Amino acid sequence: MMRSRRIVPIQMVYAVSPTGVVIMGDSLMYVVLPVAAIEFGVHEQLGLAASFWIGLALSINRFIRLVSNSFAAFVCQRLGVRWPFVVSIAAGALSTLAYGLGSGVAALLLARAVWGVSYSFMRLAAHLTAFGVGTSDMRGRMMGLFNSGQRFGSFVAVTAGAMLFHLTSREVTFTALAVVGLLGVLIATRIPNLRPERVRSSVEGFRDRLNAWDLAISRLPGYGRKLRLPLLSISLMRFATAFGANGLAIATLAPYLAGFADDSDRVLDGAFAVVTLAGLLVGFRWLSEISLGVAMGYLSDRVGRRMFIACGMAVMVASLAMMVAFDSVVAVVVAIPVLFVAAVGVNTALDAAIGETSTTSTRAAVLGRYSTWLDLGAALGPFAGFLIADRIGFNGGFLVAAVLLAGTWTFYVAATGDPRRQHRRQQ
């Protein structure tokens, strides 16, 4: 028991497991909504095509978090972590139930918005728990555990959940997932009731949420230029990885593969249907987080954040460049898994780096802003991917993502300065 607690504190499990069960409804929507929009009551409205409403429904939960991330920090600083987290788990489960029992664009958008606000609280609670109960030499592992745990739920949703949807109905599938999510409420009550320190300027940051400069640099006590630039560089890299690997690549994968399909919508000499191959590749994205999150966090603890991030970013850029250069299904099958594995490592290291770079008294506000950059990248990725594809093709989107990753990585290297000094700060 003592040895297991040294690996991952049990308090972190209480934060991760409820999130993992309640996230299933959200993850399944990305698979079933595009192919079964009519069942959800989504069709052309107000002169806008059904595809517009589908895209909006799949992104609004992330756009709403541009505001709700700071709101979550505001609430947790006043009420503590536990009860806002419990309520967010319950609200997330009810949003899943709404996917199954509601109908129409308005109901769907409302449920997706509720989920977005709920997830802001879940993620912040997990991050604050990781930095509140663990030691510095296990933070990477705890961040990896959070990423792995929630993605386990996503993996179950896109496999077993999708099969259940096919065999039964929308109502049965999402009701079953909602019931499982509600069970997570019982576990959520065990999370430690940490209470982040209250600082006046973090409240002002929420009130001034539309101030883009405050969003970028986290204007908080004790944050001079030498500290703001590293924080901004880490946040921009998280934006870039979310844009490329979480948003653009996942959203455009199926239509990109469809461009290589034969008359039967199959690829690789008829070996796979487009939807099947795309589903397997997206499933690998979640599987890689499940299986590698903790290990990647451990490696980043051992070799140092800066070196680990550098290697991961280089692999991500190279994998995107490979798809642009070879423009084939084989290149996608090889490069996409490599991209996803590298993204798991980089994201885990960045999650740990942002908490280590921030001060204790302002960590909640900094994590809220950092999460906003992540959500903005994940939300813009699908929209930008299809917009770019209309102009110059899907390869153009992969190229833009590669350039963005390389640019933010360069800024991070410049902002964090000498590697030895960076390593000492982490210690």
C-alpha positions in Angstrom: 0.0 0.0 0.0 2.8 2.4 0.9 4.5 1.7 -2.4 1.4 2.2 -4.4 0.8 5.6 -2.7 4.4 6.6 -3.7 3.5 5.9 -7.3 0.1 7.7 -7.4 -1.7 9.1 -4.3 -5.2 7.7 -3.9 -6.6 11.2 -3.8 -5.7 11.5 -7.5 -7.7 8.4 -8.3 -10.8 10.1 -6.7 -10.4 12.9 -9.2 -9.6 10.9 -12.2 -12.2 8.0 -12.1 -15.4 10.1 -12.0 -14.1 12.2 -14.9 -13.3 9.0 -16.8 -16.9 7.6 -16.5 -18.7 10.8 -17.2 -16.7 11.8 -20.3 -18.0 8.9 -22.3 -21.1 10.6 -23.5 -19.1 13.5 -24.9 -16.6 11.3 -26.7 -19.3 9.2 -28.3 -20.9 12.3 -29.8 -17.9 12.8 -32.0 -18.5 9.4 -33.6 -22.2 9.2 -33.9 -23.4 12.8 -34.5 -21.8 13.3 -37.9 -23.4 10.1 -39.2 -26.7 10.1 -37.4 -27.6 13.8 -37.2 -31.2 13.2 -38.2 -31.7 11.1 -35.1 -30.7 14.0 -33.0 -33.1 16.3 -34.8 -30.3 18.2 -36.5 -31.0 19.4 -40.0 -30.8 22.6 -42.1 -32.2 25.5 -40.2 -32.1 29.3 -40.5 -30.6 28.9 -43.9 -27.5 27.1 -42.5 -26.7 23.5 -43.6 -26.8 20.6 -41.1 -23.0 20.4 -41.3 -22.7 23.8 -39.8 -24.9 22.8 -36.8 -22.9 19.6 -36.4 -19.7 21.5 -36.3 -21.0 24.0 -33.9 -22.4 21.3 -31.6 -19.1 19.5 -31.5 -17.1 22.7 -30.8 -19.4 24.8 -28.5 -18.4 22.9 -25.4 -14.8 24.0 -26.1 -15.7 27.6 -27.0 -17.8 28.0 -23.8 -14.7 26.9 -21.8 -13.0 30.1 -22.9 -15.1 31.8 -20.2 -15.9 28.9 -17.9 -12.3 28.0 -17.1 -11.8 31.3 -15.3 -15.3 30.9 -13.7 -14.2 27.5 -12.4 -11.1 29.0 -10.8 -13.2 31.8 -9.3 -15.6 29.3 -7.7 -13.0 26.9 -6.4 -11.1 29.7 -4.7 -14.2 30.5 -2.7 -15.9 27.1 -2.2 -13.0 24.7 -2.4 -12.6 21.9 -4.9 -14.8 19.1 -3.6 -18.4 20.2 -4.0 -18.0 22.1 -7.3 -16.4 18.9 -8.6 -19.3 16.8 -7.4 -21.8 19.1 -9.0 -19.9 19.1 -12.2 -19.9 15.3 -12.4 -23.6 15.2 -11.9 -24.2 18.0 -14.5 -22.0 16.1 -17.0 -24.0 12.9 -16.5 -27.2 14.8 -17.0 -25.9 16.4 -20.2 -25.3 12.8 -21.5 -28.9 12.0 -20.7 -30.0 15.0 -22.7 -28.1 13.7 -25.8 -30.3 10.6 -25.6 -33.7 12.1 -24.6 -33.6 15.6 -26.1 -34.1 16.5 -29.8 -33.4 19.5 -32.0 -30.5 21.9 -32.4 -31.4 24.1 -29.4 -31.5 21.2 -27.0 -28.3 19.7 -28.3 -26.4 23.0 -28.1 -27.6 23.6 -24.6 -26.5 20.1 -23.5 -23.1 20.6 -25.1 -22.7 24.0 -23.4 -23.5 22.4 -20.0 -20.9 19.8 -20.6 -18.3 22.4 -21.5 -18.8 24.2 -18.2 -18.8 21.0 -16.2 -15.6 19.8 -17.8 -13.9 23.1 -16.8 -14.5 22.2 -13.1 -13.5 18.6 -13.6 -10.2 19.4 -15.2 -9.3 22.2 -12.8 -10.1 19.9 -9.8 -7.8 17.2 -11.1 -5.0 19.6 -11.8 -5.3 21.3 -8.4 -5.4 17.8 -6.7 -2.2 16.8 -8.6 -0.3 19.8 -7.3 -2.0 19.7 -3.8 -1.3 16.1 -2.7 1.7 15.0 -4.7 5.4 15.7 -4.6 7.4 17.3 -7.4 8.9 14.0 -8.5 5.5 12.5 -9.3 3.6 15.3 -10.9 4.3 14.1 -14.4 2.9 10.7 -13.5 -0.2 12.2 -11.9 -0.9 14.4 -15.0 -0.4 11.3 -17.1 -2.9 9.4 -14.9 -5.5 12.1 -15.4 -5.0 12.0 -19.2 -5.0 8.2 -19.3 -8.1 7.9 -17.0 -10.3 10.2 -18.9 -9.2 8.8 -22.3 -10.0 5.3 -21.0 -13.6 6.5 -20.8 -13.3 8.0 -24.3 -11.9 4.7 -25.7 -14.8 2.7 -24.2 -17.2 5.1 -25.7 -15.9 5.0 -29.2 -15.7 1.2 -29.2 -18.4 -0.4 -26.9 -20.6 2.7 -26.9 -20.6 2.9 -30.7 -21.5 -0.7 -30.9 -24.3 -0.3 -28.4 -25.6 2.7 -30.5 -25.6 0.5 -33.6 -27.4 -2.4 -31.9 -30.0 -0.5 -29.9 -30.9 3.2 -30.2 -29.7 6.7 -29.3 -32.0 6.8 -26.3 -30.8 3.5 -24.8 -27.2 4.2 -25.4 -26.9 7.6 -23.9 -29.3 6.7 -21.0 -27.0 3.8 -20.1 -23.9 6.1 -20.3 -25.7 8.7 -18.1 -26.4 6.1 -15.4 -22.8 5.0 -15.4 -21.8 8.7 -15.1 -24.0 9.3 -12.2 -22.2 6.5 -10.3 -19.1 8.7 -10.5 -20.8 11.2 -8.2 -20.3 8.8 -5.3 -16.6 8.6 -5.9 -16.3 12.3 -6.5 -17.3 13.0 -2.9 -14.0 11.4 -1.7 -11.8 14.0 -3.4 -9.9 16.2 -0.9 -11.5 19.6 -0.4 -8.5 21.7 -1.3 -9.0 25.4 -1.3 -6.7 27.4 -3.5 -5.5 30.7 -2.2 -7.6 33.7 -3.0 -5.9 36.6 -4.8 -7.7 39.7 -5.8 -6.3 39.9 -9.3 -7.5 36.4 -10.2 -11.0 37.7 -9.5 -10.3 40.7 -11.6 -9.0 38.4 -14.4 -12.5 36.7 -14.5 -14.3 40.1 -14.6 -12.0 41.3 -17.4 -12.3 37.9 -19.2 -12.6 39.6 -22.7 -9.2 41.4 -22.2 -7.0 39.4 -24.6 -3.8 40.7 -23.0 -4.8 39.4 -19.6 -5.8 36.1 -21.2 -2.3 35.8 -22.8 0.0 36.7 -20.0 -1.9 36.1 -16.7 -1.4 39.5 -15.1 -1.1 38.4 -11.5 1.0 39.4 -8.5 4.7 38.6 -8.8 4.6 37.9 -12.5 7.2 40.0 -14.3 8.2 39.6 -17.9 10.7 36.9 -17.2 7.9 34.7 -15.7 5.1 35.7 -18.1 7.0 34.8 -21.2 7.6 31.1 -20.2 4.0 30.8 -19.1 2.9 32.2 -22.4 5.2 30.0 -24.4 3.9 26.9 -22.6 0.3 27.9 -23.1 0.9 28.6 -26.8 2.5 25.2 -27.3 -0.6 23.6 -25.7 -2.7 25.6 -28.0 -0.7 24.3 -31.0 -0.8 20.6 -29.9 -4.6 20.9 -29.3 -5.1 22.5 -32.6 -3.1 20.0 -34.6 -3.5 16.6 -32.8 -6.8 17.0 -30.9 -8.7 19.3 -33.3 -7.6 19.4 -36.9 -6.2 15.8 -37.3 -9.1 14.0 -35.6 -11.8 16.1 -37.3 -10.4 15.9 -40.9 -9.1 12.3 -40.8 -12.2 10.6 -42.1 -12.9 13.0 -45.0 -9.2 13.0 -45.9 -9.2 9.2 -46.1 -12.4 9.4 -48.2 -10.5 11.1 -50.9 -8.5 7.9 -51.5 -11.5 5.6 -51.3 -12.8 3.4 -54.2 -16.5 3.3 -55.3 -17.3 1.2 -52.2 -15.9 3.7 -49.8 -13.0 1.4 -49.0 -9.2 2.0 -48.9 -6.0 0.0 -48.9 -7.2 -2.2 -51.8 -10.6 -2.7 -50.1 -9.2 -3.9 -46.8 -11.0 -1.2 -44.7 -14.0 0.9 -45.0 -13.2 4.6 -44.5 -15.2 5.0 -41.4 -13.7 1.8 -39.9 -10.1 2.8 -40.5 -10.8 6.4 -39.3 -12.4 4.9 -36.1 -9.4 2.7 -35.5 -7.0 5.5 -35.8 -9.0 7.8 -33.6 -9.4 5.0 -31.1 -5.6 4.6 -31.1 -5.4 8.3 -30.0 -7.3 7.4 -26.8 -5.6 4.1 -26.4 -2.2 5.7 -26.5 -3.2 8.1 -23.7 -4.5 5.2 -21.6 -1.4 3.1 -22.0 1.3 5.6 -22.2 0.2 8.6 -20.2 1.8 7.6 -16.9 4.9 6.2 -18.5 5.4 9.4 -20.5 4.9 11.5 -17.4 7.5 9.4 -15.6 10.0 9.9 -18.5 9.4 13.6 -18.4 10.1 13.6 -14.6 13.4 11.8 -15.2 14.9 13.5 -18.3 13.5 17.0 -17.7 10.6 18.8 -19.2 12.6 20.8 -21.7 14.4 17.9 -23.4 11.3 15.7 -23.4 9.2 18.5 -24.9 11.8 19.1 -27.6 11.9 15.5 -28.7 8.2 15.2 -28.7 7.6 18.4 -30.7 10.2 17.3 -33.3 8.4 14.0 -33.8 5.0 15.7 -34.1 6.3 18.1 -36.8 8.0 15.3 -38.7 4.8 13.1 -38.7 2.7 15.9 -40.1 5.4 16.7 -42.7 5.3 13.0 -43.7 1.6 13.1 -44.5 2.1 16.3 -46.5 5.0 14.9 -48.5 3.7 11.5 -49.3 -0.1 12.2 -49.5 -1.3 8.6 -49.3 -3.3 6.3 -47.0 -0.1 4.4 -46.1 1.5 7.6 -44.9 -1.6 8.4 -42.8 -1.6 4.9 -41.2 2.1 5.3 -40.3 2.2 9.0 -39.4 -1.0 9.5 -37.5 -0.3 6.9 -34.7 3.2 8.5 -34.3 1.7 11.9 -34.1 -0.8 10.8 -31.4 1.9 9.1 -29.3 4.2 12.1 -29.4 1.2 14.3 -28.5 0.6 12.3 -25.4 4.1 12.8 -24.2 4.2 16.5 -25.0 0.9 17.3 -23.5 1.7 15.5 -20.3 5.0 17.3 -20.0 3.4 20.7 -20.7 0.7 20.0 -18.1 3.4 19.5 -15.5 5.5 22.4 -16.7 2.8 25.0 -16.4 2.1 24.1 -12.8 5.8 24.1 -11.9 6.3 27.5 -13.5 3.4 29.2 -11.8 3.5 30.3 -8.2 1.4 28.5 -5.5 -0.8 31.5 -4.7 -1.8 32.0 -8.4 -1.8 28.5 -9.7 -5.5 28.1 -10.0 -5.8 31.2 -12.1 -2.8 30.2 -14.3 -4.2 26.7 -14.9 -7.5 28.3 -15.9 -5.8 30.4 -18.5 -3.7 27.5 -19.7 -6.8 25.4 -20.1 -8.4 28.2 -22.1 -5.5 28.1 -24.6 -5.9 24.3 -24.9 -9.7 24.6 -25.5 -9.2 27.4 -28.0 -6.8 25.2 -30.0 -9.1 22.2 -29.9 -12.1 24.3 -30.9 -10.4 26.1 -33.8 -8.8 23.0 -35.2 -11.9 21.4 -36.8 -13.2 24.8 -38.1 -9.8 25.8 -39.5 -9.2 22.3 -40.9 -12.3 22.3 -43.1 -11.8 25.9 -44.0 -8.3 25.3 -45.2 -9.4 22.1 -47.0 -11.9 24.1 -49.0 -9.1 26.3 -50.2 -6.0 24.2 -50.6 -6.9 20.7 -49.5 -6.6 18.7 -46.3 -2.8 18.5 -46.8 -2.8 22.3 -46.4 -4.2 21.9 -42.9 -1.5 19.4 -41.9 1.1 21.8 -43.2 -0.4 24.7 -41.2 -0.4 22.6 -38.1 3.2 21.6 -38.6 4.3 25.3 -39.0 2.3 26.3 -35.9 3.9 23.6 -33.8 7.4 24.5 -35.0 6.8 28.2 -34.4 5.5 27.8 -30.8 8.3 25.4 -30.0 10.8 28.0 -31.2 9.2 30.6 -29.0 9.3 28.2 -26.0 13.0 27.6 -26.5 13.7 31.3 -26.6 11.4 32.1 -23.6 12.7 29.4 -21.3 16.3 30.3 -21.8 19.3 28.2 -20.7 18.4 24.5 -20.3 20.4 24.1 -17.1 18.6 27.0 -15.4 15.2 25.6 -16.5 16.2 22.2 -15.0 17.1 23.8 -11.7 13.7 25.6 -11.6 11.9 22.2 -12.1 13.9 20.7 -9.2 
